[in-house]
Amino acid sequence: MSILAYLIPISLVLGGVGLLAFVYTVRSNQYDDPDGDAQRILSDEWDDHPRP
């Protein structure tokens, strides 16, 4: 049972790190255009000069 004294704080820290990473990606607008890629892949038009 003493192993739980180590595992519970470790799991809470890892969960917090995951939550902070998710909040960082949301605030840095990495999920801005989820439909754009899906529509571009089905398009027959070629874009020789894509936007960076």
N, CA, C and O atoms as a Maestro MAE file, in Angstrom:
{
 s_m_m2io_version
 :::
 2.0.0
}

f_m_ct {
 s_m_title
 :::
 protein
 m_atom[208] {
  # First column is atom index #
  i_m_mmod_type
  r_m_x_coord
  r_m_y_coord
  r_m_z_coord
  i_m_residue_number
  s_m_chain_name
  s_m_pdb_residue_name
  s_m_pdb_atom_name
  i_m_atomic_number
  :::
  1 25 0.801 -1.202 0.000 1 A "MET " " N  " 7
  2 3 0.000 0.000 0.000 1 A "MET " " CA " 6
  3 2 0.847 1.271 0.000 1 A "MET " " C  " 6
  4 15 0.363 2.335 -0.385 1 A "MET " " O  " 8
  5 25 2.076 1.173 0.417 2 A "SER " " N  " 7
  6 3 2.906 2.374 0.459 2 A "SER " " CA " 6
  7 2 3.276 2.850 -0.951 2 A "SER " " C  " 6
  8 15 3.670 4.002 -1.133 2 A "SER " " O  " 8
  9 25 3.149 1.964 -1.948 3 A "ILE " " N  " 7
  10 3 3.448 2.370 -3.325 3 A "ILE " " CA " 6
  11 2 2.433 3.399 -3.820 3 A "ILE " " C  " 6
  12 15 2.742 4.204 -4.700 3 A "ILE " " O  " 8
  13 25 1.229 3.376 -3.260 4 A "LEU " " N  " 7
  14 3 0.213 4.358 -3.644 4 A "LEU " " CA " 6
  15 2 0.627 5.773 -3.256 4 A "LEU " " C  " 6
  16 15 0.217 6.736 -3.903 4 A "LEU " " O  " 8
  17 25 1.428 5.905 -2.214 5 A "ALA " " N  " 7
  18 3 1.924 7.216 -1.797 5 A "ALA " " CA " 6
  19 2 2.812 7.824 -2.884 5 A "ALA " " C  " 6
  20 15 2.948 9.045 -2.956 5 A "ALA " " O  " 8
  21 25 3.411 6.993 -3.721 6 A "TYR " " N  " 7
  22 3 4.237 7.479 -4.825 6 A "TYR " " CA " 6
  23 2 3.441 7.603 -6.116 6 A "TYR " " C  " 6
  24 15 3.600 8.568 -6.864 6 A "TYR " " O  " 8
  25 25 2.592 6.628 -6.370 7 A "LEU " " N  " 7
  26 3 1.883 6.591 -7.656 7 A "LEU " " CA " 6
  27 2 0.825 7.678 -7.800 7 A "LEU " " C  " 6
  28 15 0.648 8.217 -8.892 7 A "LEU " " O  " 8
  29 25 0.127 8.005 -6.737 8 A "ILE " " N  " 7
  30 3 -0.926 9.021 -6.825 8 A "ILE " " CA " 6
  31 2 -0.346 10.402 -7.136 8 A "ILE " " C  " 6
  32 15 -0.852 11.057 -8.047 8 A "ILE " " O  " 8
  33 25 0.677 10.880 -6.440 9 A "PRO " " N  " 7
  34 3 1.243 12.193 -6.827 9 A "PRO " " CA " 6
  35 2 1.860 12.198 -8.227 9 A "PRO " " C  " 6
  36 15 1.759 13.192 -8.947 9 A "PRO " " O  " 8
  37 25 2.497 11.089 -8.611 10 A "ILE " " N  " 7
  38 3 3.082 11.026 -9.949 10 A "ILE " " CA " 6
  39 2 1.993 11.114 -11.013 10 A "ILE " " C  " 6
  40 15 2.160 11.810 -12.014 10 A "ILE " " O  " 8
  41 25 0.889 10.420 -10.806 11 A "SER " " N  " 7
  42 3 -0.195 10.465 -11.790 11 A "SER " " CA " 6
  43 2 -0.848 11.845 -11.828 11 A "SER " " C  " 6
  44 15 -1.253 12.303 -12.897 11 A "SER " " O  " 8
  45 25 -0.956 12.510 -10.686 12 A "LEU " " N  " 7
  46 3 -1.512 13.861 -10.672 12 A "LEU " " CA " 6
  47 2 -0.601 14.850 -11.395 12 A "LEU " " C  " 6
  48 15 -1.077 15.733 -12.108 12 A "LEU " " O  " 8
  49 25 0.694 14.700 -11.211 13 A "VAL " " N  " 7
  50 3 1.650 15.588 -11.897 13 A "VAL " " CA " 6
  51 2 1.593 15.354 -13.405 13 A "VAL " " C  " 6
  52 15 1.574 16.314 -14.174 13 A "VAL " " O  " 8
  53 25 1.566 14.093 -13.838 14 A "LEU " " N  " 7
  54 3 1.501 13.802 -15.274 14 A "LEU " " CA " 6
  55 2 0.181 14.283 -15.885 14 A "LEU " " C  " 6
  56 15 0.163 14.767 -17.017 14 A "LEU " " O  " 8
  57 25 -0.905 14.154 -15.149 15 A "GLY " " N  " 7
  58 3 -2.186 14.675 -15.620 15 A "GLY " " CA " 6
  59 2 -2.161 16.187 -15.747 15 A "GLY " " C  " 6
  60 15 -2.710 16.746 -16.696 15 A "GLY " " O  " 8
  61 25 -1.519 16.851 -14.786 16 A "GLY " " N  " 7
  62 3 -1.383 18.308 -14.854 16 A "GLY " " CA " 6
  63 2 -0.533 18.758 -16.025 16 A "GLY " " C  " 6
  64 15 -0.840 19.758 -16.674 16 A "GLY " " O  " 8
  65 25 0.540 18.019 -16.300 17 A "VAL " " N  " 7
  66 3 1.390 18.339 -17.451 17 A "VAL " " CA " 6
  67 2 0.601 18.182 -18.751 17 A "VAL " " C  " 6
  68 15 0.714 19.011 -19.653 17 A "VAL " " O  " 8
  69 25 -0.188 17.127 -18.843 18 A "GLY " " N  " 7
  70 3 -1.017 16.933 -20.030 18 A "GLY " " CA " 6
  71 2 -2.036 18.040 -20.191 18 A "GLY " " C  " 6
  72 15 -2.263 18.514 -21.304 18 A "GLY " " O  " 8
  73 25 -2.655 18.462 -19.096 19 A "LEU " " N  " 7
  74 3 -3.630 19.547 -19.151 19 A "LEU " " CA " 6
  75 2 -2.967 20.852 -19.566 19 A "LEU " " C  " 6
  76 15 -3.522 21.595 -20.376 19 A "LEU " " O  " 8
  77 25 -1.793 21.142 -19.023 20 A "LEU " " N  " 7
  78 3 -1.071 22.362 -19.403 20 A "LEU " " CA " 6
  79 2 -0.668 22.329 -20.880 20 A "LEU " " C  " 6
  80 15 -0.729 23.355 -21.558 20 A "LEU " " O  " 8
  81 25 -0.260 21.169 -21.379 21 A "ALA " " N  " 7
  82 3 0.097 21.062 -22.793 21 A "ALA " " CA " 6
  83 2 -1.129 21.302 -23.671 21 A "ALA " " C  " 6
  84 15 -1.025 21.954 -24.710 21 A "ALA " " O  " 8
  85 25 -2.280 20.786 -23.265 22 A "PHE " " N  " 7
  86 3 -3.504 21.003 -24.031 22 A "PHE " " CA " 6
  87 2 -3.900 22.477 -24.021 22 A "PHE " " C  " 6
  88 15 -4.263 23.023 -25.063 22 A "PHE " " O  " 8
  89 25 -3.836 23.120 -22.873 23 A "VAL " " N  " 7
  90 3 -4.180 24.547 -22.786 23 A "VAL " " CA " 6
  91 2 -3.220 25.367 -23.641 23 A "VAL " " C  " 6
  92 15 -3.643 26.321 -24.294 23 A "VAL " " O  " 8
  93 25 -1.943 25.016 -23.649 24 A "TYR " " N  " 7
  94 3 -0.967 25.731 -24.474 24 A "TYR " " CA " 6
  95 2 -1.309 25.614 -25.959 24 A "TYR " " C  " 6
  96 15 -1.239 26.603 -26.689 24 A "TYR " " O  " 8
  97 25 -1.676 24.419 -26.410 25 A "THR " " N  " 7
  98 3 -1.985 24.252 -27.828 25 A "THR " " CA " 6
  99 2 -3.262 24.985 -28.204 25 A "THR " " C  " 6
  100 15 -3.374 25.487 -29.323 25 A "THR " " O  " 8
  101 25 -4.222 25.057 -27.302 26 A "VAL " " N  " 7
  102 3 -5.455 25.794 -27.592 26 A "VAL " " CA " 6
  103 2 -5.172 27.281 -27.672 26 A "VAL " " C  " 6
  104 15 -5.683 27.957 -28.564 26 A "VAL " " O  " 8
  105 25 -4.372 27.800 -26.763 27 A "ARG " " N  " 7
  106 3 -4.076 29.242 -26.758 27 A "ARG " " CA " 6
  107 2 -3.164 29.665 -27.899 27 A "ARG " " C  " 6
  108 15 -3.169 30.834 -28.286 27 A "ARG " " O  " 8
  109 25 -2.383 28.743 -28.446 28 A "SER " " N  " 7
  110 3 -1.502 29.104 -29.556 28 A "SER " " CA " 6
  111 2 -2.170 28.837 -30.909 28 A "SER " " C  " 6
  112 15 -1.498 28.803 -31.941 28 A "SER " " O  " 8
  113 25 -3.493 28.649 -30.899 29 A "ASN " " N  " 7
  114 3 -4.326 28.521 -32.107 29 A "ASN " " CA " 6
  115 2 -3.899 27.378 -33.021 29 A "ASN " " C  " 6
  116 15 -3.910 27.530 -34.243 29 A "ASN " " O  " 8
  117 25 -3.527 26.246 -32.454 30 A "GLN " " N  " 7
  118 3 -3.150 25.111 -33.277 30 A "GLN " " CA " 6
  119 2 -4.360 24.354 -33.791 30 A "GLN " " C  " 6
  120 15 -4.222 23.500 -34.667 30 A "GLN " " O  " 8
  121 25 -5.544 24.648 -33.269 31 A "TYR " " N  " 7
  122 3 -6.763 23.976 -33.704 31 A "TYR " " CA " 6
  123 2 -7.668 24.942 -34.458 31 A "TYR " " C  " 6
  124 15 -8.892 24.820 -34.395 31 A "TYR " " O  " 8
  125 25 -7.084 25.899 -35.168 32 A "ASP " " N  " 7
  126 3 -7.853 26.975 -35.795 32 A "ASP " " CA " 6
  127 2 -8.724 26.513 -36.949 32 A "ASP " " C  " 6
  128 15 -9.877 26.935 -37.038 32 A "ASP " " O  " 8
  129 25 -8.223 25.668 -37.833 33 A "ASP " " N  " 7
  130 3 -8.918 25.350 -39.081 33 A "ASP " " CA " 6
  131 2 -9.060 23.842 -39.256 33 A "ASP " " C  " 6
  132 15 -8.388 23.264 -40.111 33 A "ASP " " O  " 8
  133 25 -9.914 23.191 -38.474 34 A "PRO " " N  " 7
  134 3 -10.006 21.740 -38.595 34 A "PRO " " CA " 6
  135 2 -10.690 21.272 -39.882 34 A "PRO " " C  " 6
  136 15 -10.443 20.152 -40.328 34 A "PRO " " O  " 8
  137 25 -11.542 22.100 -40.486 35 A "ASP " " N  " 7
  138 3 -12.231 21.689 -41.709 35 A "ASP " " CA " 6
  139 2 -11.432 22.022 -42.962 35 A "ASP " " C  " 6
  140 15 -11.702 21.461 -44.024 35 A "ASP " " O  " 8
  141 25 -10.473 22.902 -42.866 36 A "GLY " " N  " 7
  142 3 -9.714 23.327 -44.037 36 A "GLY " " CA " 6
  143 2 -8.940 22.194 -44.680 36 A "GLY " " C  " 6
  144 15 -8.978 22.044 -45.902 36 A "GLY " " O  " 8
  145 25 -8.247 21.404 -43.905 37 A "ASP " " N  " 7
  146 3 -7.469 20.293 -44.448 37 A "ASP " " CA " 6
  147 2 -8.377 19.245 -45.089 37 A "ASP " " C  " 6
  148 15 -8.039 18.673 -46.125 37 A "ASP " " O  " 8
  149 25 -9.511 19.002 -44.478 38 A "ALA " " N  " 7
  150 3 -10.426 18.002 -45.016 38 A "ALA " " CA " 6
  151 2 -10.982 18.443 -46.372 38 A "ALA " " C  " 6
  152 15 -11.190 17.605 -47.250 38 A "ALA " " O  " 8
  153 25 -11.219 19.710 -46.554 39 A "GLN " " N  " 7
  154 3 -11.741 20.191 -47.833 39 A "GLN " " CA " 6
  155 2 -10.639 20.318 -48.877 39 A "GLN " " C  " 6
  156 15 -10.882 20.083 -50.061 39 A "GLN " " O  " 8
  157 25 -9.438 20.685 -48.459 40 A "ARG " " N  " 7
  158 3 -8.334 20.836 -49.412 40 A "ARG " " CA " 6
  159 2 -7.908 19.501 -50.005 40 A "ARG " " C  " 6
  160 15 -7.520 19.442 -51.172 40 A "ARG " " O  " 8
  161 25 -7.972 18.439 -49.231 41 A "ILE " " N  " 7
  162 3 -7.517 17.146 -49.737 41 A "ILE " " CA " 6
  163 2 -8.481 16.595 -50.787 41 A "ILE " " C  " 6
  164 15 -8.078 15.794 -51.631 41 A "ILE " " O  " 8
  165 25 -9.742 17.010 -50.746 42 A "LEU " " N  " 7
  166 3 -10.726 16.544 -51.713 42 A "LEU " " CA " 6
  167 2 -10.824 17.439 -52.936 42 A "LEU " " C  " 6
  168 15 -11.509 17.090 -53.898 42 A "LEU " " O  " 8
  169 25 -10.165 18.568 -52.923 43 A "SER " " N  " 7
  170 3 -10.235 19.526 -54.018 43 A "SER " " CA " 6
  171 2 -9.368 19.066 -55.194 43 A "SER " " C  " 6
  172 15 -8.304 18.480 -54.997 43 A "SER " " O  " 8
  173 25 -9.830 19.335 -56.411 44 A "ASP " " N  " 7
  174 3 -9.065 18.998 -57.612 44 A "ASP " " CA " 6
  175 2 -8.117 20.116 -58.027 44 A "ASP " " C  " 6
  176 15 -7.294 19.923 -58.922 44 A "ASP " " O  " 8
  177 25 -8.217 21.262 -57.403 45 A "GLU " " N  " 7
  178 3 -7.356 22.396 -57.745 45 A "GLU " " CA " 6
  179 2 -5.989 22.228 -57.082 45 A "GLU " " C  " 6
  180 15 -5.891 21.836 -55.919 45 A "GLU " " O  " 8
  181 25 -4.943 22.530 -57.838 46 A "TRP " " N  " 7
  182 3 -3.587 22.453 -57.312 46 A "TRP " " CA " 6
  183 2 -3.152 23.829 -56.850 46 A "TRP " " C  " 6
  184 15 -3.426 24.829 -57.514 46 A "TRP " " O  " 8
  185 25 -2.485 23.882 -55.731 47 A "ASP " " N  " 7
  186 3 -1.962 25.130 -55.198 47 A "ASP " " CA " 6
  187 2 -0.440 25.045 -55.206 47 A "ASP " " C  " 6
  188 15 0.163 24.423 -54.332 47 A "ASP " " O  " 8
  189 25 0.175 25.682 -56.210 48 A "ASP " " N  " 7
  190 3 1.630 25.611 -56.348 48 A "ASP " " CA " 6
  191 2 2.355 26.502 -55.342 48 A "ASP " " C  " 6
  192 15 3.546 26.310 -55.097 48 A "ASP " " O  " 8
  193 25 1.667 27.457 -54.767 49 A "HIS " " N  " 7
  194 3 2.277 28.385 -53.812 49 A "HIS " " CA " 6
  195 2 1.419 28.435 -52.554 49 A "HIS " " C  " 6
  196 15 0.688 29.406 -52.355 49 A "HIS " " O  " 8
  197 25 1.488 27.410 -51.694 50 A "PRO " " N  " 7
  198 3 0.678 27.420 -50.476 50 A "PRO " " CA " 6
  199 2 1.155 28.472 -49.491 50 A "PRO " " C  " 6
  200 15 2.325 28.855 -49.485 50 A "PRO " " O  " 8
  201 25 0.240 28.929 -48.667 51 A "ARG " " N  " 7
  202 3 0.581 29.908 -47.642 51 A "ARG " " CA " 6
  203 2 1.384 29.234 -46.546 51 A "ARG " " C  " 6
  204 15 1.108 28.083 -46.208 51 A "ARG " " O  " 8
  205 25 2.368 29.915 -45.983 52 A "PRO " " N  " 7
  206 3 3.151 29.322 -44.893 52 A "PRO " " CA " 6
  207 2 2.361 29.244 -43.604 52 A "PRO " " C  " 6
  208 15 2.876 28.771 -42.592 52 A "PRO " " O  " 8
  :::
 }
 m_bond[207] {
  # First column is bond index #
  i_m_from
  i_m_to
  i_m_order
  :::
  1 1 2 1
  2 2 3 1
  3 3 4 2
  4 3 5 1
  5 5 6 1
  6 6 7 1
  7 7 8 2
  8 7 9 1
  9 9 10 1
  10 10 11 1
  11 11 12 2
  12 11 13 1
  13 13 14 1
  14 14 15 1
  15 15 16 2
  16 15 17 1
  17 17 18 1
  18 18 19 1
  19 19 20 2
  20 19 21 1
  21 21 22 1
  22 22 23 1
  23 23 24 2
  24 23 25 1
  25 25 26 1
  26 26 27 1
  27 27 28 2
  28 27 29 1
  29 29 30 1
  30 30 31 1
  31 31 32 2
  32 31 33 1
  33 33 34 1
  34 34 35 1
  35 35 36 2
  36 35 37 1
  37 37 38 1
  38 38 39 1
  39 39 40 2
  40 39 41 1
  41 41 42 1
  42 42 43 1
  43 43 44 2
  44 43 45 1
  45 45 46 1
  46 46 47 1
  47 47 48 2
  48 47 49 1
  49 49 50 1
  50 50 51 1
  51 51 52 2
  52 51 53 1
  53 53 54 1
  54 54 55 1
  55 55 56 2
  56 55 57 1
  57 57 58 1
  58 58 59 1
  59 59 60 2
  60 59 61 1
  61 61 62 1
  62 62 63 1
  63 63 64 2
  64 63 65 1
  65 65 66 1
  66 66 67 1
  67 67 68 2
  68 67 69 1
  69 69 70 1
  70 70 71 1
  71 71 72 2
  72 71 73 1
  73 73 74 1
  74 74 75 1
  75 75 76 2
  76 75 77 1
  77 77 78 1
  78 78 79 1
  79 79 80 2
  80 79 81 1
  81 81 82 1
  82 82 83 1
  83 83 84 2
  84 83 85 1
  85 85 86 1
  86 86 87 1
  87 87 88 2
  88 87 89 1
  89 89 90 1
  90 90 91 1
  91 91 92 2
  92 91 93 1
  93 93 94 1
  94 94 95 1
  95 95 96 2
  96 95 97 1
  97 97 98 1
  98 98 99 1
  99 99 100 2
  100 99 101 1
  101 101 102 1
  102 102 103 1
  103 103 104 2
  104 103 105 1
  105 105 106 1
  106 106 107 1
  107 107 108 2
  108 107 109 1
  109 109 110 1
  110 110 111 1
  111 111 112 2
  112 111 113 1
  113 113 114 1
  114 114 115 1
  115 115 116 2
  116 115 117 1
  117 117 118 1
  118 118 119 1
  119 119 120 2
  120 119 121 1
  121 121 122 1
  122 122 123 1
  123 123 124 2
  124 123 125 1
  125 125 126 1
  126 126 127 1
  127 127 128 2
  128 127 129 1
  129 129 130 1
  130 130 131 1
  131 131 132 2
  132 131 133 1
  133 133 134 1
  134 134 135 1
  135 135 136 2
  136 135 137 1
  137 137 138 1
  138 138 139 1
  139 139 140 2
  140 139 141 1
  141 141 142 1
  142 142 143 1
  143 143 144 2
  144 143 145 1
  145 145 146 1
  146 146 147 1
  147 147 148 2
  148 147 149 1
  149 149 150 1
  150 150 151 1
  151 151 152 2
  152 151 153 1
  153 153 154 1
  154 154 155 1
  155 155 156 2
  156 155 157 1
  157 157 158 1
  158 158 159 1
  159 159 160 2
  160 159 161 1
  161 161 162 1
  162 162 163 1
  163 163 164 2
  164 163 165 1
  165 165 166 1
  166 166 167 1
  167 167 168 2
  168 167 169 1
  169 169 170 1
  170 170 171 1
  171 171 172 2
  172 171 173 1
  173 173 174 1
  174 174 175 1
  175 175 176 2
  176 175 177 1
  177 177 178 1
  178 178 179 1
  179 179 180 2
  180 179 181 1
  181 181 182 1
  182 182 183 1
  183 183 184 2
  184 183 185 1
  185 185 186 1
  186 186 187 1
  187 187 188 2
  188 187 189 1
  189 189 190 1
  190 190 191 1
  191 191 192 2
  192 191 193 1
  193 193 194 1
  194 194 195 1
  195 195 196 2
  196 195 197 1
  197 197 198 1
  198 198 199 1
  199 199 200 2
  200 199 201 1
  201 201 202 1
  202 202 203 1
  203 203 204 2
  204 203 205 1
  205 205 206 1
  206 206 207 1
  207 207 208 2
  :::
 }
}
